[in-house]
Amino acid sequence: MEGLRPEILKEIVTTKMPFGKYEGRILCDLPISYLEWFIAKGGFPKGKLGVLLSTVYEIKMNGLEEIIFELKKQFL
């Protein structure tokens, strides 16, 4: 997550999933199993959504959910 921009962190707690099983759910609230499903199917979508999903995945995989809790307090 080197070089992570602050606006990306804000967006993971304010952007909703635009499609699929979890359409409408805030990205940071997606279950890790769903993020792993993307990886198993060939990777995250291209573009900004892929960057956001990848960021959420890295945070959750590294046990850093406290970051998400703090971001939610700040931006929601």
N, C-alpha and C positions, 0 to 999 in steps of 0.2 A: 504494500500500500504506500510505497515510497512516492513522494510528490503529490500526495492527495490534496486536492483543493477543497477549501472550506465549503464552497457552494455544493459540492458533491454530497458532503455530509448532510447539509440542509435538505437536499433533494431526496435522500433516501427515507426521510421521515415525513415528507410532504407530497411525494409523488405516488399515485395509485397505479397498480398493475393494470395495463390497458387491455389485456385479453386473457383467455384461458380460464382454468379452474378457479383461480383466485382473482379474477377480474374485479377491480374496485377496491381491493385491499391495499393498504399502504405497504410499500416495498419492504420496509424494515420489519413488518409483521408477517412476511411470508415464512412458512416453515422451512427448515433446513432441508427436509426431504424433497421439497419442490425445487429448491435451488440445485440439489444434487441430481435431480431428474434432468435438468437442463444440461448439466455436464455429461451425464450418461448418454444423452441424445445428440451430443456433438458440440455443446458449448452454449454460452449465453447468446442472445440476439446481438446483432451488430449495432453499432452506434451507441448513443447515450444510454438507452435502456440497459444494454449489456454491461456498460461501465457501472451503472447503479446496482444492478443485480450482483455483479462480481464483487462490488464493495460490501454489500450486505453479506454475501457468502463468506468473504474473508473475515469480517468482524465476528460472525457467528462461529465459524470454524476455529477461530483462535480464542474463543471464550471471552470475547470483549463486549458482551451485550450491555455492559454498563455504559458504553459509549452511546448506544441507542437510547437507553433510558434518559441520559443527560440531554441528548439532542431533542428528544420528545418534550422534555420540560422547557427547553429553550424555544422551540419553534411551534409547539402546538398549544 
